[in-house]
Amino acid sequence: MARRPELEEATPWKLADHPRLGKGKVVGVVVLDGWGEAPPDPFNCIHVADTPTMDALKKGAPERWRLIKAHGTAVGLPTDDDMGNSEVGHNALGAGQIYAQGAKLVDLALASGKIYEGEGFKYIQQSFETGTLHLIGLLSDGGVHSRIDQLQLLLKGASEHGAKRIRVHILTDGRDVLDGSSVAFVETLENDLAKLREKGVDARVASGGGRMYVTMDRYENDWQVVKRGWDAQVLGEAPHKFKNALEAVKALREDPKANDQYLPPFVVVDETGKPVGPIMDGDAVVTFNFRADRMVMLAKALEYETFDKFDRVRFPKIRYAGMLQYDGELKLPSHYLVAPPEIERTSGEYLAHNGIRTYACSETVKFGHVTFFWNGNRSGYFNPNFEKYEEIPSDTGIPFNEQPKMKAVEVAEKAKDAILSGKFDQVRVNIPNGDMVGHTGDLEATIIGCKAADEAVKIILDAIEQVGGIFVVTADHGNAEDMVKRDKSGKPIRDKHGNVQPLTSHTLNPVPIAIGGPGLASGARFRKDLADAGLANVAATVMNLHGFEAPDHYEPTLIEVSAAPYHSASSADRTNQ
């Protein structure tokens, strides 16, 4: 984790000159979205695709191509079992520092009490006077999707901040923790809720079910999983009814085939058989998982007025917030209890203070990543005199696998024009194909998308060659390099008909980074002492290529220069670029 500088205003913005790398060269920064590195395989769409430009970078100069981490602790996520994503990836690429994301961010917000001061909590708090607060999530201490201690703190804090009626909708685990541990977790929760009732808060478990059978599906694999949860949580309908959650879990586990992951849905009912906590108009709902992937589908059902994945029967008018925002591209959910990290002194801000003129471009689906997320979750320009951001409209109403080339070439042409214009020192783009087409699970389309992305890279590198500049080509996380679900031995999983099951998620694979171009000093190469380097090391690297030393609090640069000092371009040379 990078040392946090606690950045007082006295900290200077002026960057020191690099002793061996000069100024005045255009630096092209290309981020290939969803472009990881994996062994050659029929389901590795990057390997299968015709990608001569990226192949040449990998095979051409080994000292100028390497892999870096793009998941887990390298990007501020809690564990190395956590896949990276575009938001945290671009945060790390632009910030040069590793900021807490996910569970760590929630821990900090709960410990400081800031969670109760934010817009998200104030939004749901409006329902406390007359409505019920519903908390939906995984009841576990596994730490992968949620943690029970965070739920306990949230229950305590919400009750202290005005929640008078609370209903918890539990999802039992058995996947990230031992099967059967659900009983102990439910006992702990029931004890906490009993203590709240002693204090005058009407707090109860309202419904439940096993995570793999109720609510927590992902990547739109099976909407019936979400529907089972919806029926219990919103409609108060389930095949099993019990007087309390402990009785429910114990009874359902008596089935010889029972497993915490797959417990059937149940609702808790009162003496008359009426469900104690269906979600109604005027209520507040919080999904308390911090990990996004298995909350997105429920978030869509709770938030989208237009929704056709299953018959919701009733769409209550609620105030809904996630523990975090689960999808930065979809802005889903629109309200959340814990805001993204407050990232200070990003590379973009430093470079603007040091006179570097920047052009950033992507198409709509990733435009925010190469600007907002790159700049530390900050909208707008640092200095409009030195920056220009351009958005290419993405195709709308057409699935990405039907137009897999997307706007890759258009983005690259814009970058080419910016490079050749002589108006910019840094030209930064995101090429989205590997990720957006990869998410469809369509192998043939993803192969086409990867080829288009490679063609876009060539357009940009040719322009860099033309002006004597420098390039950096990297990625934000993996996706297109592994497009099939695998068993523990690594073999593809097939259905009963022998068809492979497509993998539509991100991966845990590292991503490549390559440097080059005629403007790169001949002795510049990747260091060999940073085996565990990740995306956050890229910012210092780019600063060096602009001729600056990076700030002390940044993650170390990936490069070293072995040759004699490199002389910067003269002002006349720069003017004529």
Buried (B, 14 or more C-beta within 10 A) or exposed (E): EBEEBEEEEEEEEEBEEBEBBBBBBBBBBBBBBBBBBBEEBEBBBBBBBEBEBBBBBBEEBEBBBBBBBBBBBBBBBBEEEBBBBBBBBBBBBBBBBBBBBBBBBBBBBBEEEBBBEBEBBEBBBEBBEEBBBBBBBBBBBBBBBBBBEBBBBBBBBBBEBEBBBBBBBBBBBBBBBEBBBBBBBBBBBBEBBEBBEEEEBBBBBBBBBBBBBBBBBBBBBBBEBBBBBBBBBBBBBBEBBBEBBBBBBBEBBEEEEBBBBBBBBBBBBEEEEEBBBBBBEBBBBBBBBBBBBBBBBBBBBBBBEEEEBBEBEEEBEBBBBBBBBBBBBBEBBBBBBBBBBEBBBBBBBBBBBBEBBBBBBBBBBBBBBBBBBBBBBBEEBBBEEBBBBBBBEBBEEEEBBEBBBBBBBBBBBBBBBBBBEBBBBBBBBBBBBBBBBBBBBBBEBBBBBBBBBBBBBBBBBEBBBBBBBBBBBBBBBBBBBBBBBBEEEEEBEEEEEEEBBBBBBBBBBBBBBBBBBEBBBEBBBBBEEBEEBBBBBBBBBBBBBBBBBBBEBBBBBBBBBEEEEBEBBEEEEBEEB
